[in-house]
Amino acid sequence: MPSRRDVAVSTRFNNFKRRSQVEKETLRLVKLCTAWCGPLFVVGYIVFWAILGHNVPPPNFVGMTPEQMVSEYYGKYQSDISSGMIGCCVVGLLYLPWSCLLASMLRDDDGSLSLFSFLELSGGAITAYVLAVCPAIWAACAIYANAVDPVLIKYTHSLTWYIYDCTFMITTVQTTGLGLYIILNKKQKIFPAWTGWATIAVGMTFLPLVLIPFVSEGPFAVGGSWNFYIVFGTWLFAFFAPISYFMMKSLMKTEDSVKLAAAH
């Protein structure tokens, strides 16, 4: 028969295994919830920024007079824009935990935070800031559209758009860092190699955004075919959607591994 000491040791070991299992399950649940921040961000931003914000396409402020900016946009949709942009202040920051989770998955896979992980994390964090702060300024434009000089409204709107689009290098740093990690790290099993090339290509499509302040019509205008539909479309379908999918797939695979280990 096992001695009392052996029983005590066995009991402590089993308790340790149970606590370890609970901790793993809790961490997995937290990661899955964080992963869902990404899709929630996209859905929320489509509702608040695109639909309520009347940004499909956005107003061509370069070719509009200050009076038109107020009468045809902010004054016309004042309530929708103000509520939609405030909503963006909330859902825009959901991009932050999603980017942090992505960086942590790169760290766990690589064993440490590499240069590429830092690029992804810093680029994602500042992108989240821009996604939330710029709508806050547009909300102020909507709220005070009929109370201040239209010139001030157009100036503020234009300045915010320049920050929103012309600082694209922030997100390009994120996509390039992630893409290089995927391509150069041959041992990683989370993302297929094509997603790395796709994310780098997405970052490069942002380059013509620097033309927005100088072009009032055509594909490179603020609501043009390239600088609006292609840029935002490729970001969603060539970067965010596939990366989110493989993140979820990897996390679910981890869950299956944990359950299999628990069964054994």
N, C-alpha and C positions, 0 to 999 in steps of 0.2 A: 504493500500500500504506500502511496506517496506520503511523505512527511508533511507536517503542518507548514513547514517553511516552503516546501515545494508548492503547496497549494496557494500560499500567499503570493509567491513569485509569479505563479501562473495567473492568478487573479489580477495582479497589477499589470502584467503584460497584456492580458485581454482588455483591461480597461484602457490602457494606452492605445491599443489598436483601435478600439471603438472611438476614443477621442480624436485620434488621427483621421479616422474615416469621416467623422462628423465635420472636422475642420476642412477636409478635402471637398466634401459635398457643399459646405457653406461657401467656400472659395469659388467652386464651380458655379454655384447659383449666382453669386455676385458678378462673376465674369459674364454669364449669360445675360443677366439684367443689363449690365453695362453695354454689351454688344447690341442690345435692342435700342440703346440710345441713338444709334446711327439711323436706323429706319424711321424711328420716331422724329428725329430731326428733319429728315427729308420730307415726310408727310406733313409735318407741322409747317415747314418753311414753304411748301407748295401752297398750303391753305392761307397762311398769313401774309407771305411776301408776294406770291404770284397772283392769287385770286383776290383776297381782300385788298392787297396793295396795288391792284390793277397794273401789274408789271409784266403782262404778256401781250405785246412787248412793253418795255418801260417807255415813258414819254421821251420824245426826242428833244431833250432840253437844249441841246446845242443849236437847234434850228427854231426854238420858240422864244418869243419875247417874254419878259417878266410877267406881263399882264396875261398872256396865254398860259403861262405856267400855273398861274393861280386859277384862272377861269376854266381852263380845260382839264386840269388835273387836281390840284389840291382843293380848290373850292368846290369842284364838281363831286369829288369823292371824299370829302373831308372826314366823315365819320368812319368810313371803311378803312381809309389809309391810316388814320391815327390808331384805331384798334388793331389793325393788322400789323403795323410796325411795332407796337408794344408787345404783341404776341411773339414777334421775331426776336425781341430782346430775351425772351425766355427760351424758346426752342432752339435758337441759334447756338446757345451755349451747350446744348446736348452734343454738339460736335466735339467738345472738349473731352468728356469721359470716353467717347468712342476712340479718339486719337490716343488717349492715354492707355487704353486697353490694347490697342494695336502695338504701341511701343513695348508694353509689358510682355506681349506674346513674342515679339522679336527678341527681347531680352531672355525670356525663358528658353526659347529655341536655341539661342546662340550662347547662352551661359553668362552673358554680360551685356551692358548697354554699349553698343558700338557707336561709331560716328554716325552711321546711317540711321540707327535707332534715335539718336539725339536729333538728327535733322527732321525725321518724321514727327517726333514729339513736339519740338519747338515750332515747326511749321504748322502743325495741327492746332496747337494752343493759340497761336496768334491769329490764325484763320478764324477760330471760334470767336475771338475777341472782336474781330472786324465784322463778322456775321451778326453780332449782337449790338455793337455800338453804333454802326451806321444807321440801322433802322431806328434807333432811338432819336437820332438827329432828324431823320425824315418824319418821325412822329411829331416832333416839335414844329417842323414846317407845316404839317397839316393842321395842328391845333391853332397855330397863330397865322394861318394863311390869310384871314380876313382882318387881321388886327395890325399888321405891320406892312411896310413898303414891299411891293412885289419884287423889287430889285433885290432886297435882302433875302426873300424866299428863294429866288432863282440862284443867287450866289451860294447860299447855304446848301441847296439841293445839288448844285453842280460840284461844289467842293467835296461833298460827301460821296458822290459818285466817283470822283477821281480817286478818293481814298479806297473805295470799295473795289474798283476794277484795276486801277493803275498800280496798285501794290500787289499785283498777282504773284510776284516773286515769292511772297510768303507761302502760298500754297504750292508753287512750283518747287520750292525747297522741300516741302513735305513729300510730294509725289516722286521727286527725283531721289530723295534719300531712301524711300521705301522701294522704289524700282531698282536701285543699285543693290540694295540688300538682297532682294529676291534673285537678281541675275547673278551676282558674284558669290553668294553663299550657296554653293552647290549641295550642301548637306541639309539645308532647310527643306521641310516636307509640307509646310503649310500652304504655300502658294505655288502654282505652276509657273514656269519661266515666262510664259506669254503675258501673265499679268504684270510682271516687272516691266517689260517693254511697253505695255499699254499705259501704265501709270506715268512713265517718263514722257511718252508721246502726248498724254493729256496735259502735262505741265508745259510742253512746248506750244500747244495750241493757244495758250493764253497770251503769247507774245503780241499779237495785233491789238490787244486791249489798250496799248499805249497810244493808239490813234484816235481813241474816243474823243478827247478834247478838241480835236482838229477836224473831225469829219461829221457832217450833218446828215448825210444820206449814203446809201450803199451798204455793202456787207460789213463794213468796219465801223458803222455808226453804232450808237449805244443799243439800239434795238435791231441791228442788222443781222443778216443771216449767219455771218460768222461770229461776230462779237457777242451775240446773244444766244441764238439757237444752237450753233455748233459748239461753242465754248461750254455752255451749261449742259448741253446734251451729252457731250463726250465725258465731261466730268462725272455725270451721273451714271452713264451706262458703260463707260470704259474704265472707270476708276472705282467709284464708290460701290456700285452694285456687285461687281465680281469680288472685290476685296472683302466686303461684308459677307458675301456668301461663303467664301473659303474660311473666314474667321469663324463663322457659325459652325461650319462643317468640322473644323478642328476642335472646337469646344465640345461639340456633341460626341466626337470620337473619344475625347478625354473622358467624357461621362461614361461611355460604354466600357472603357478600360477600367475605370474605377469600380463599376458594377461587377465586372468580371473578376477583378481582384478580390472584391468583397465575397463573391460566391465561393472562390477557392478558399 
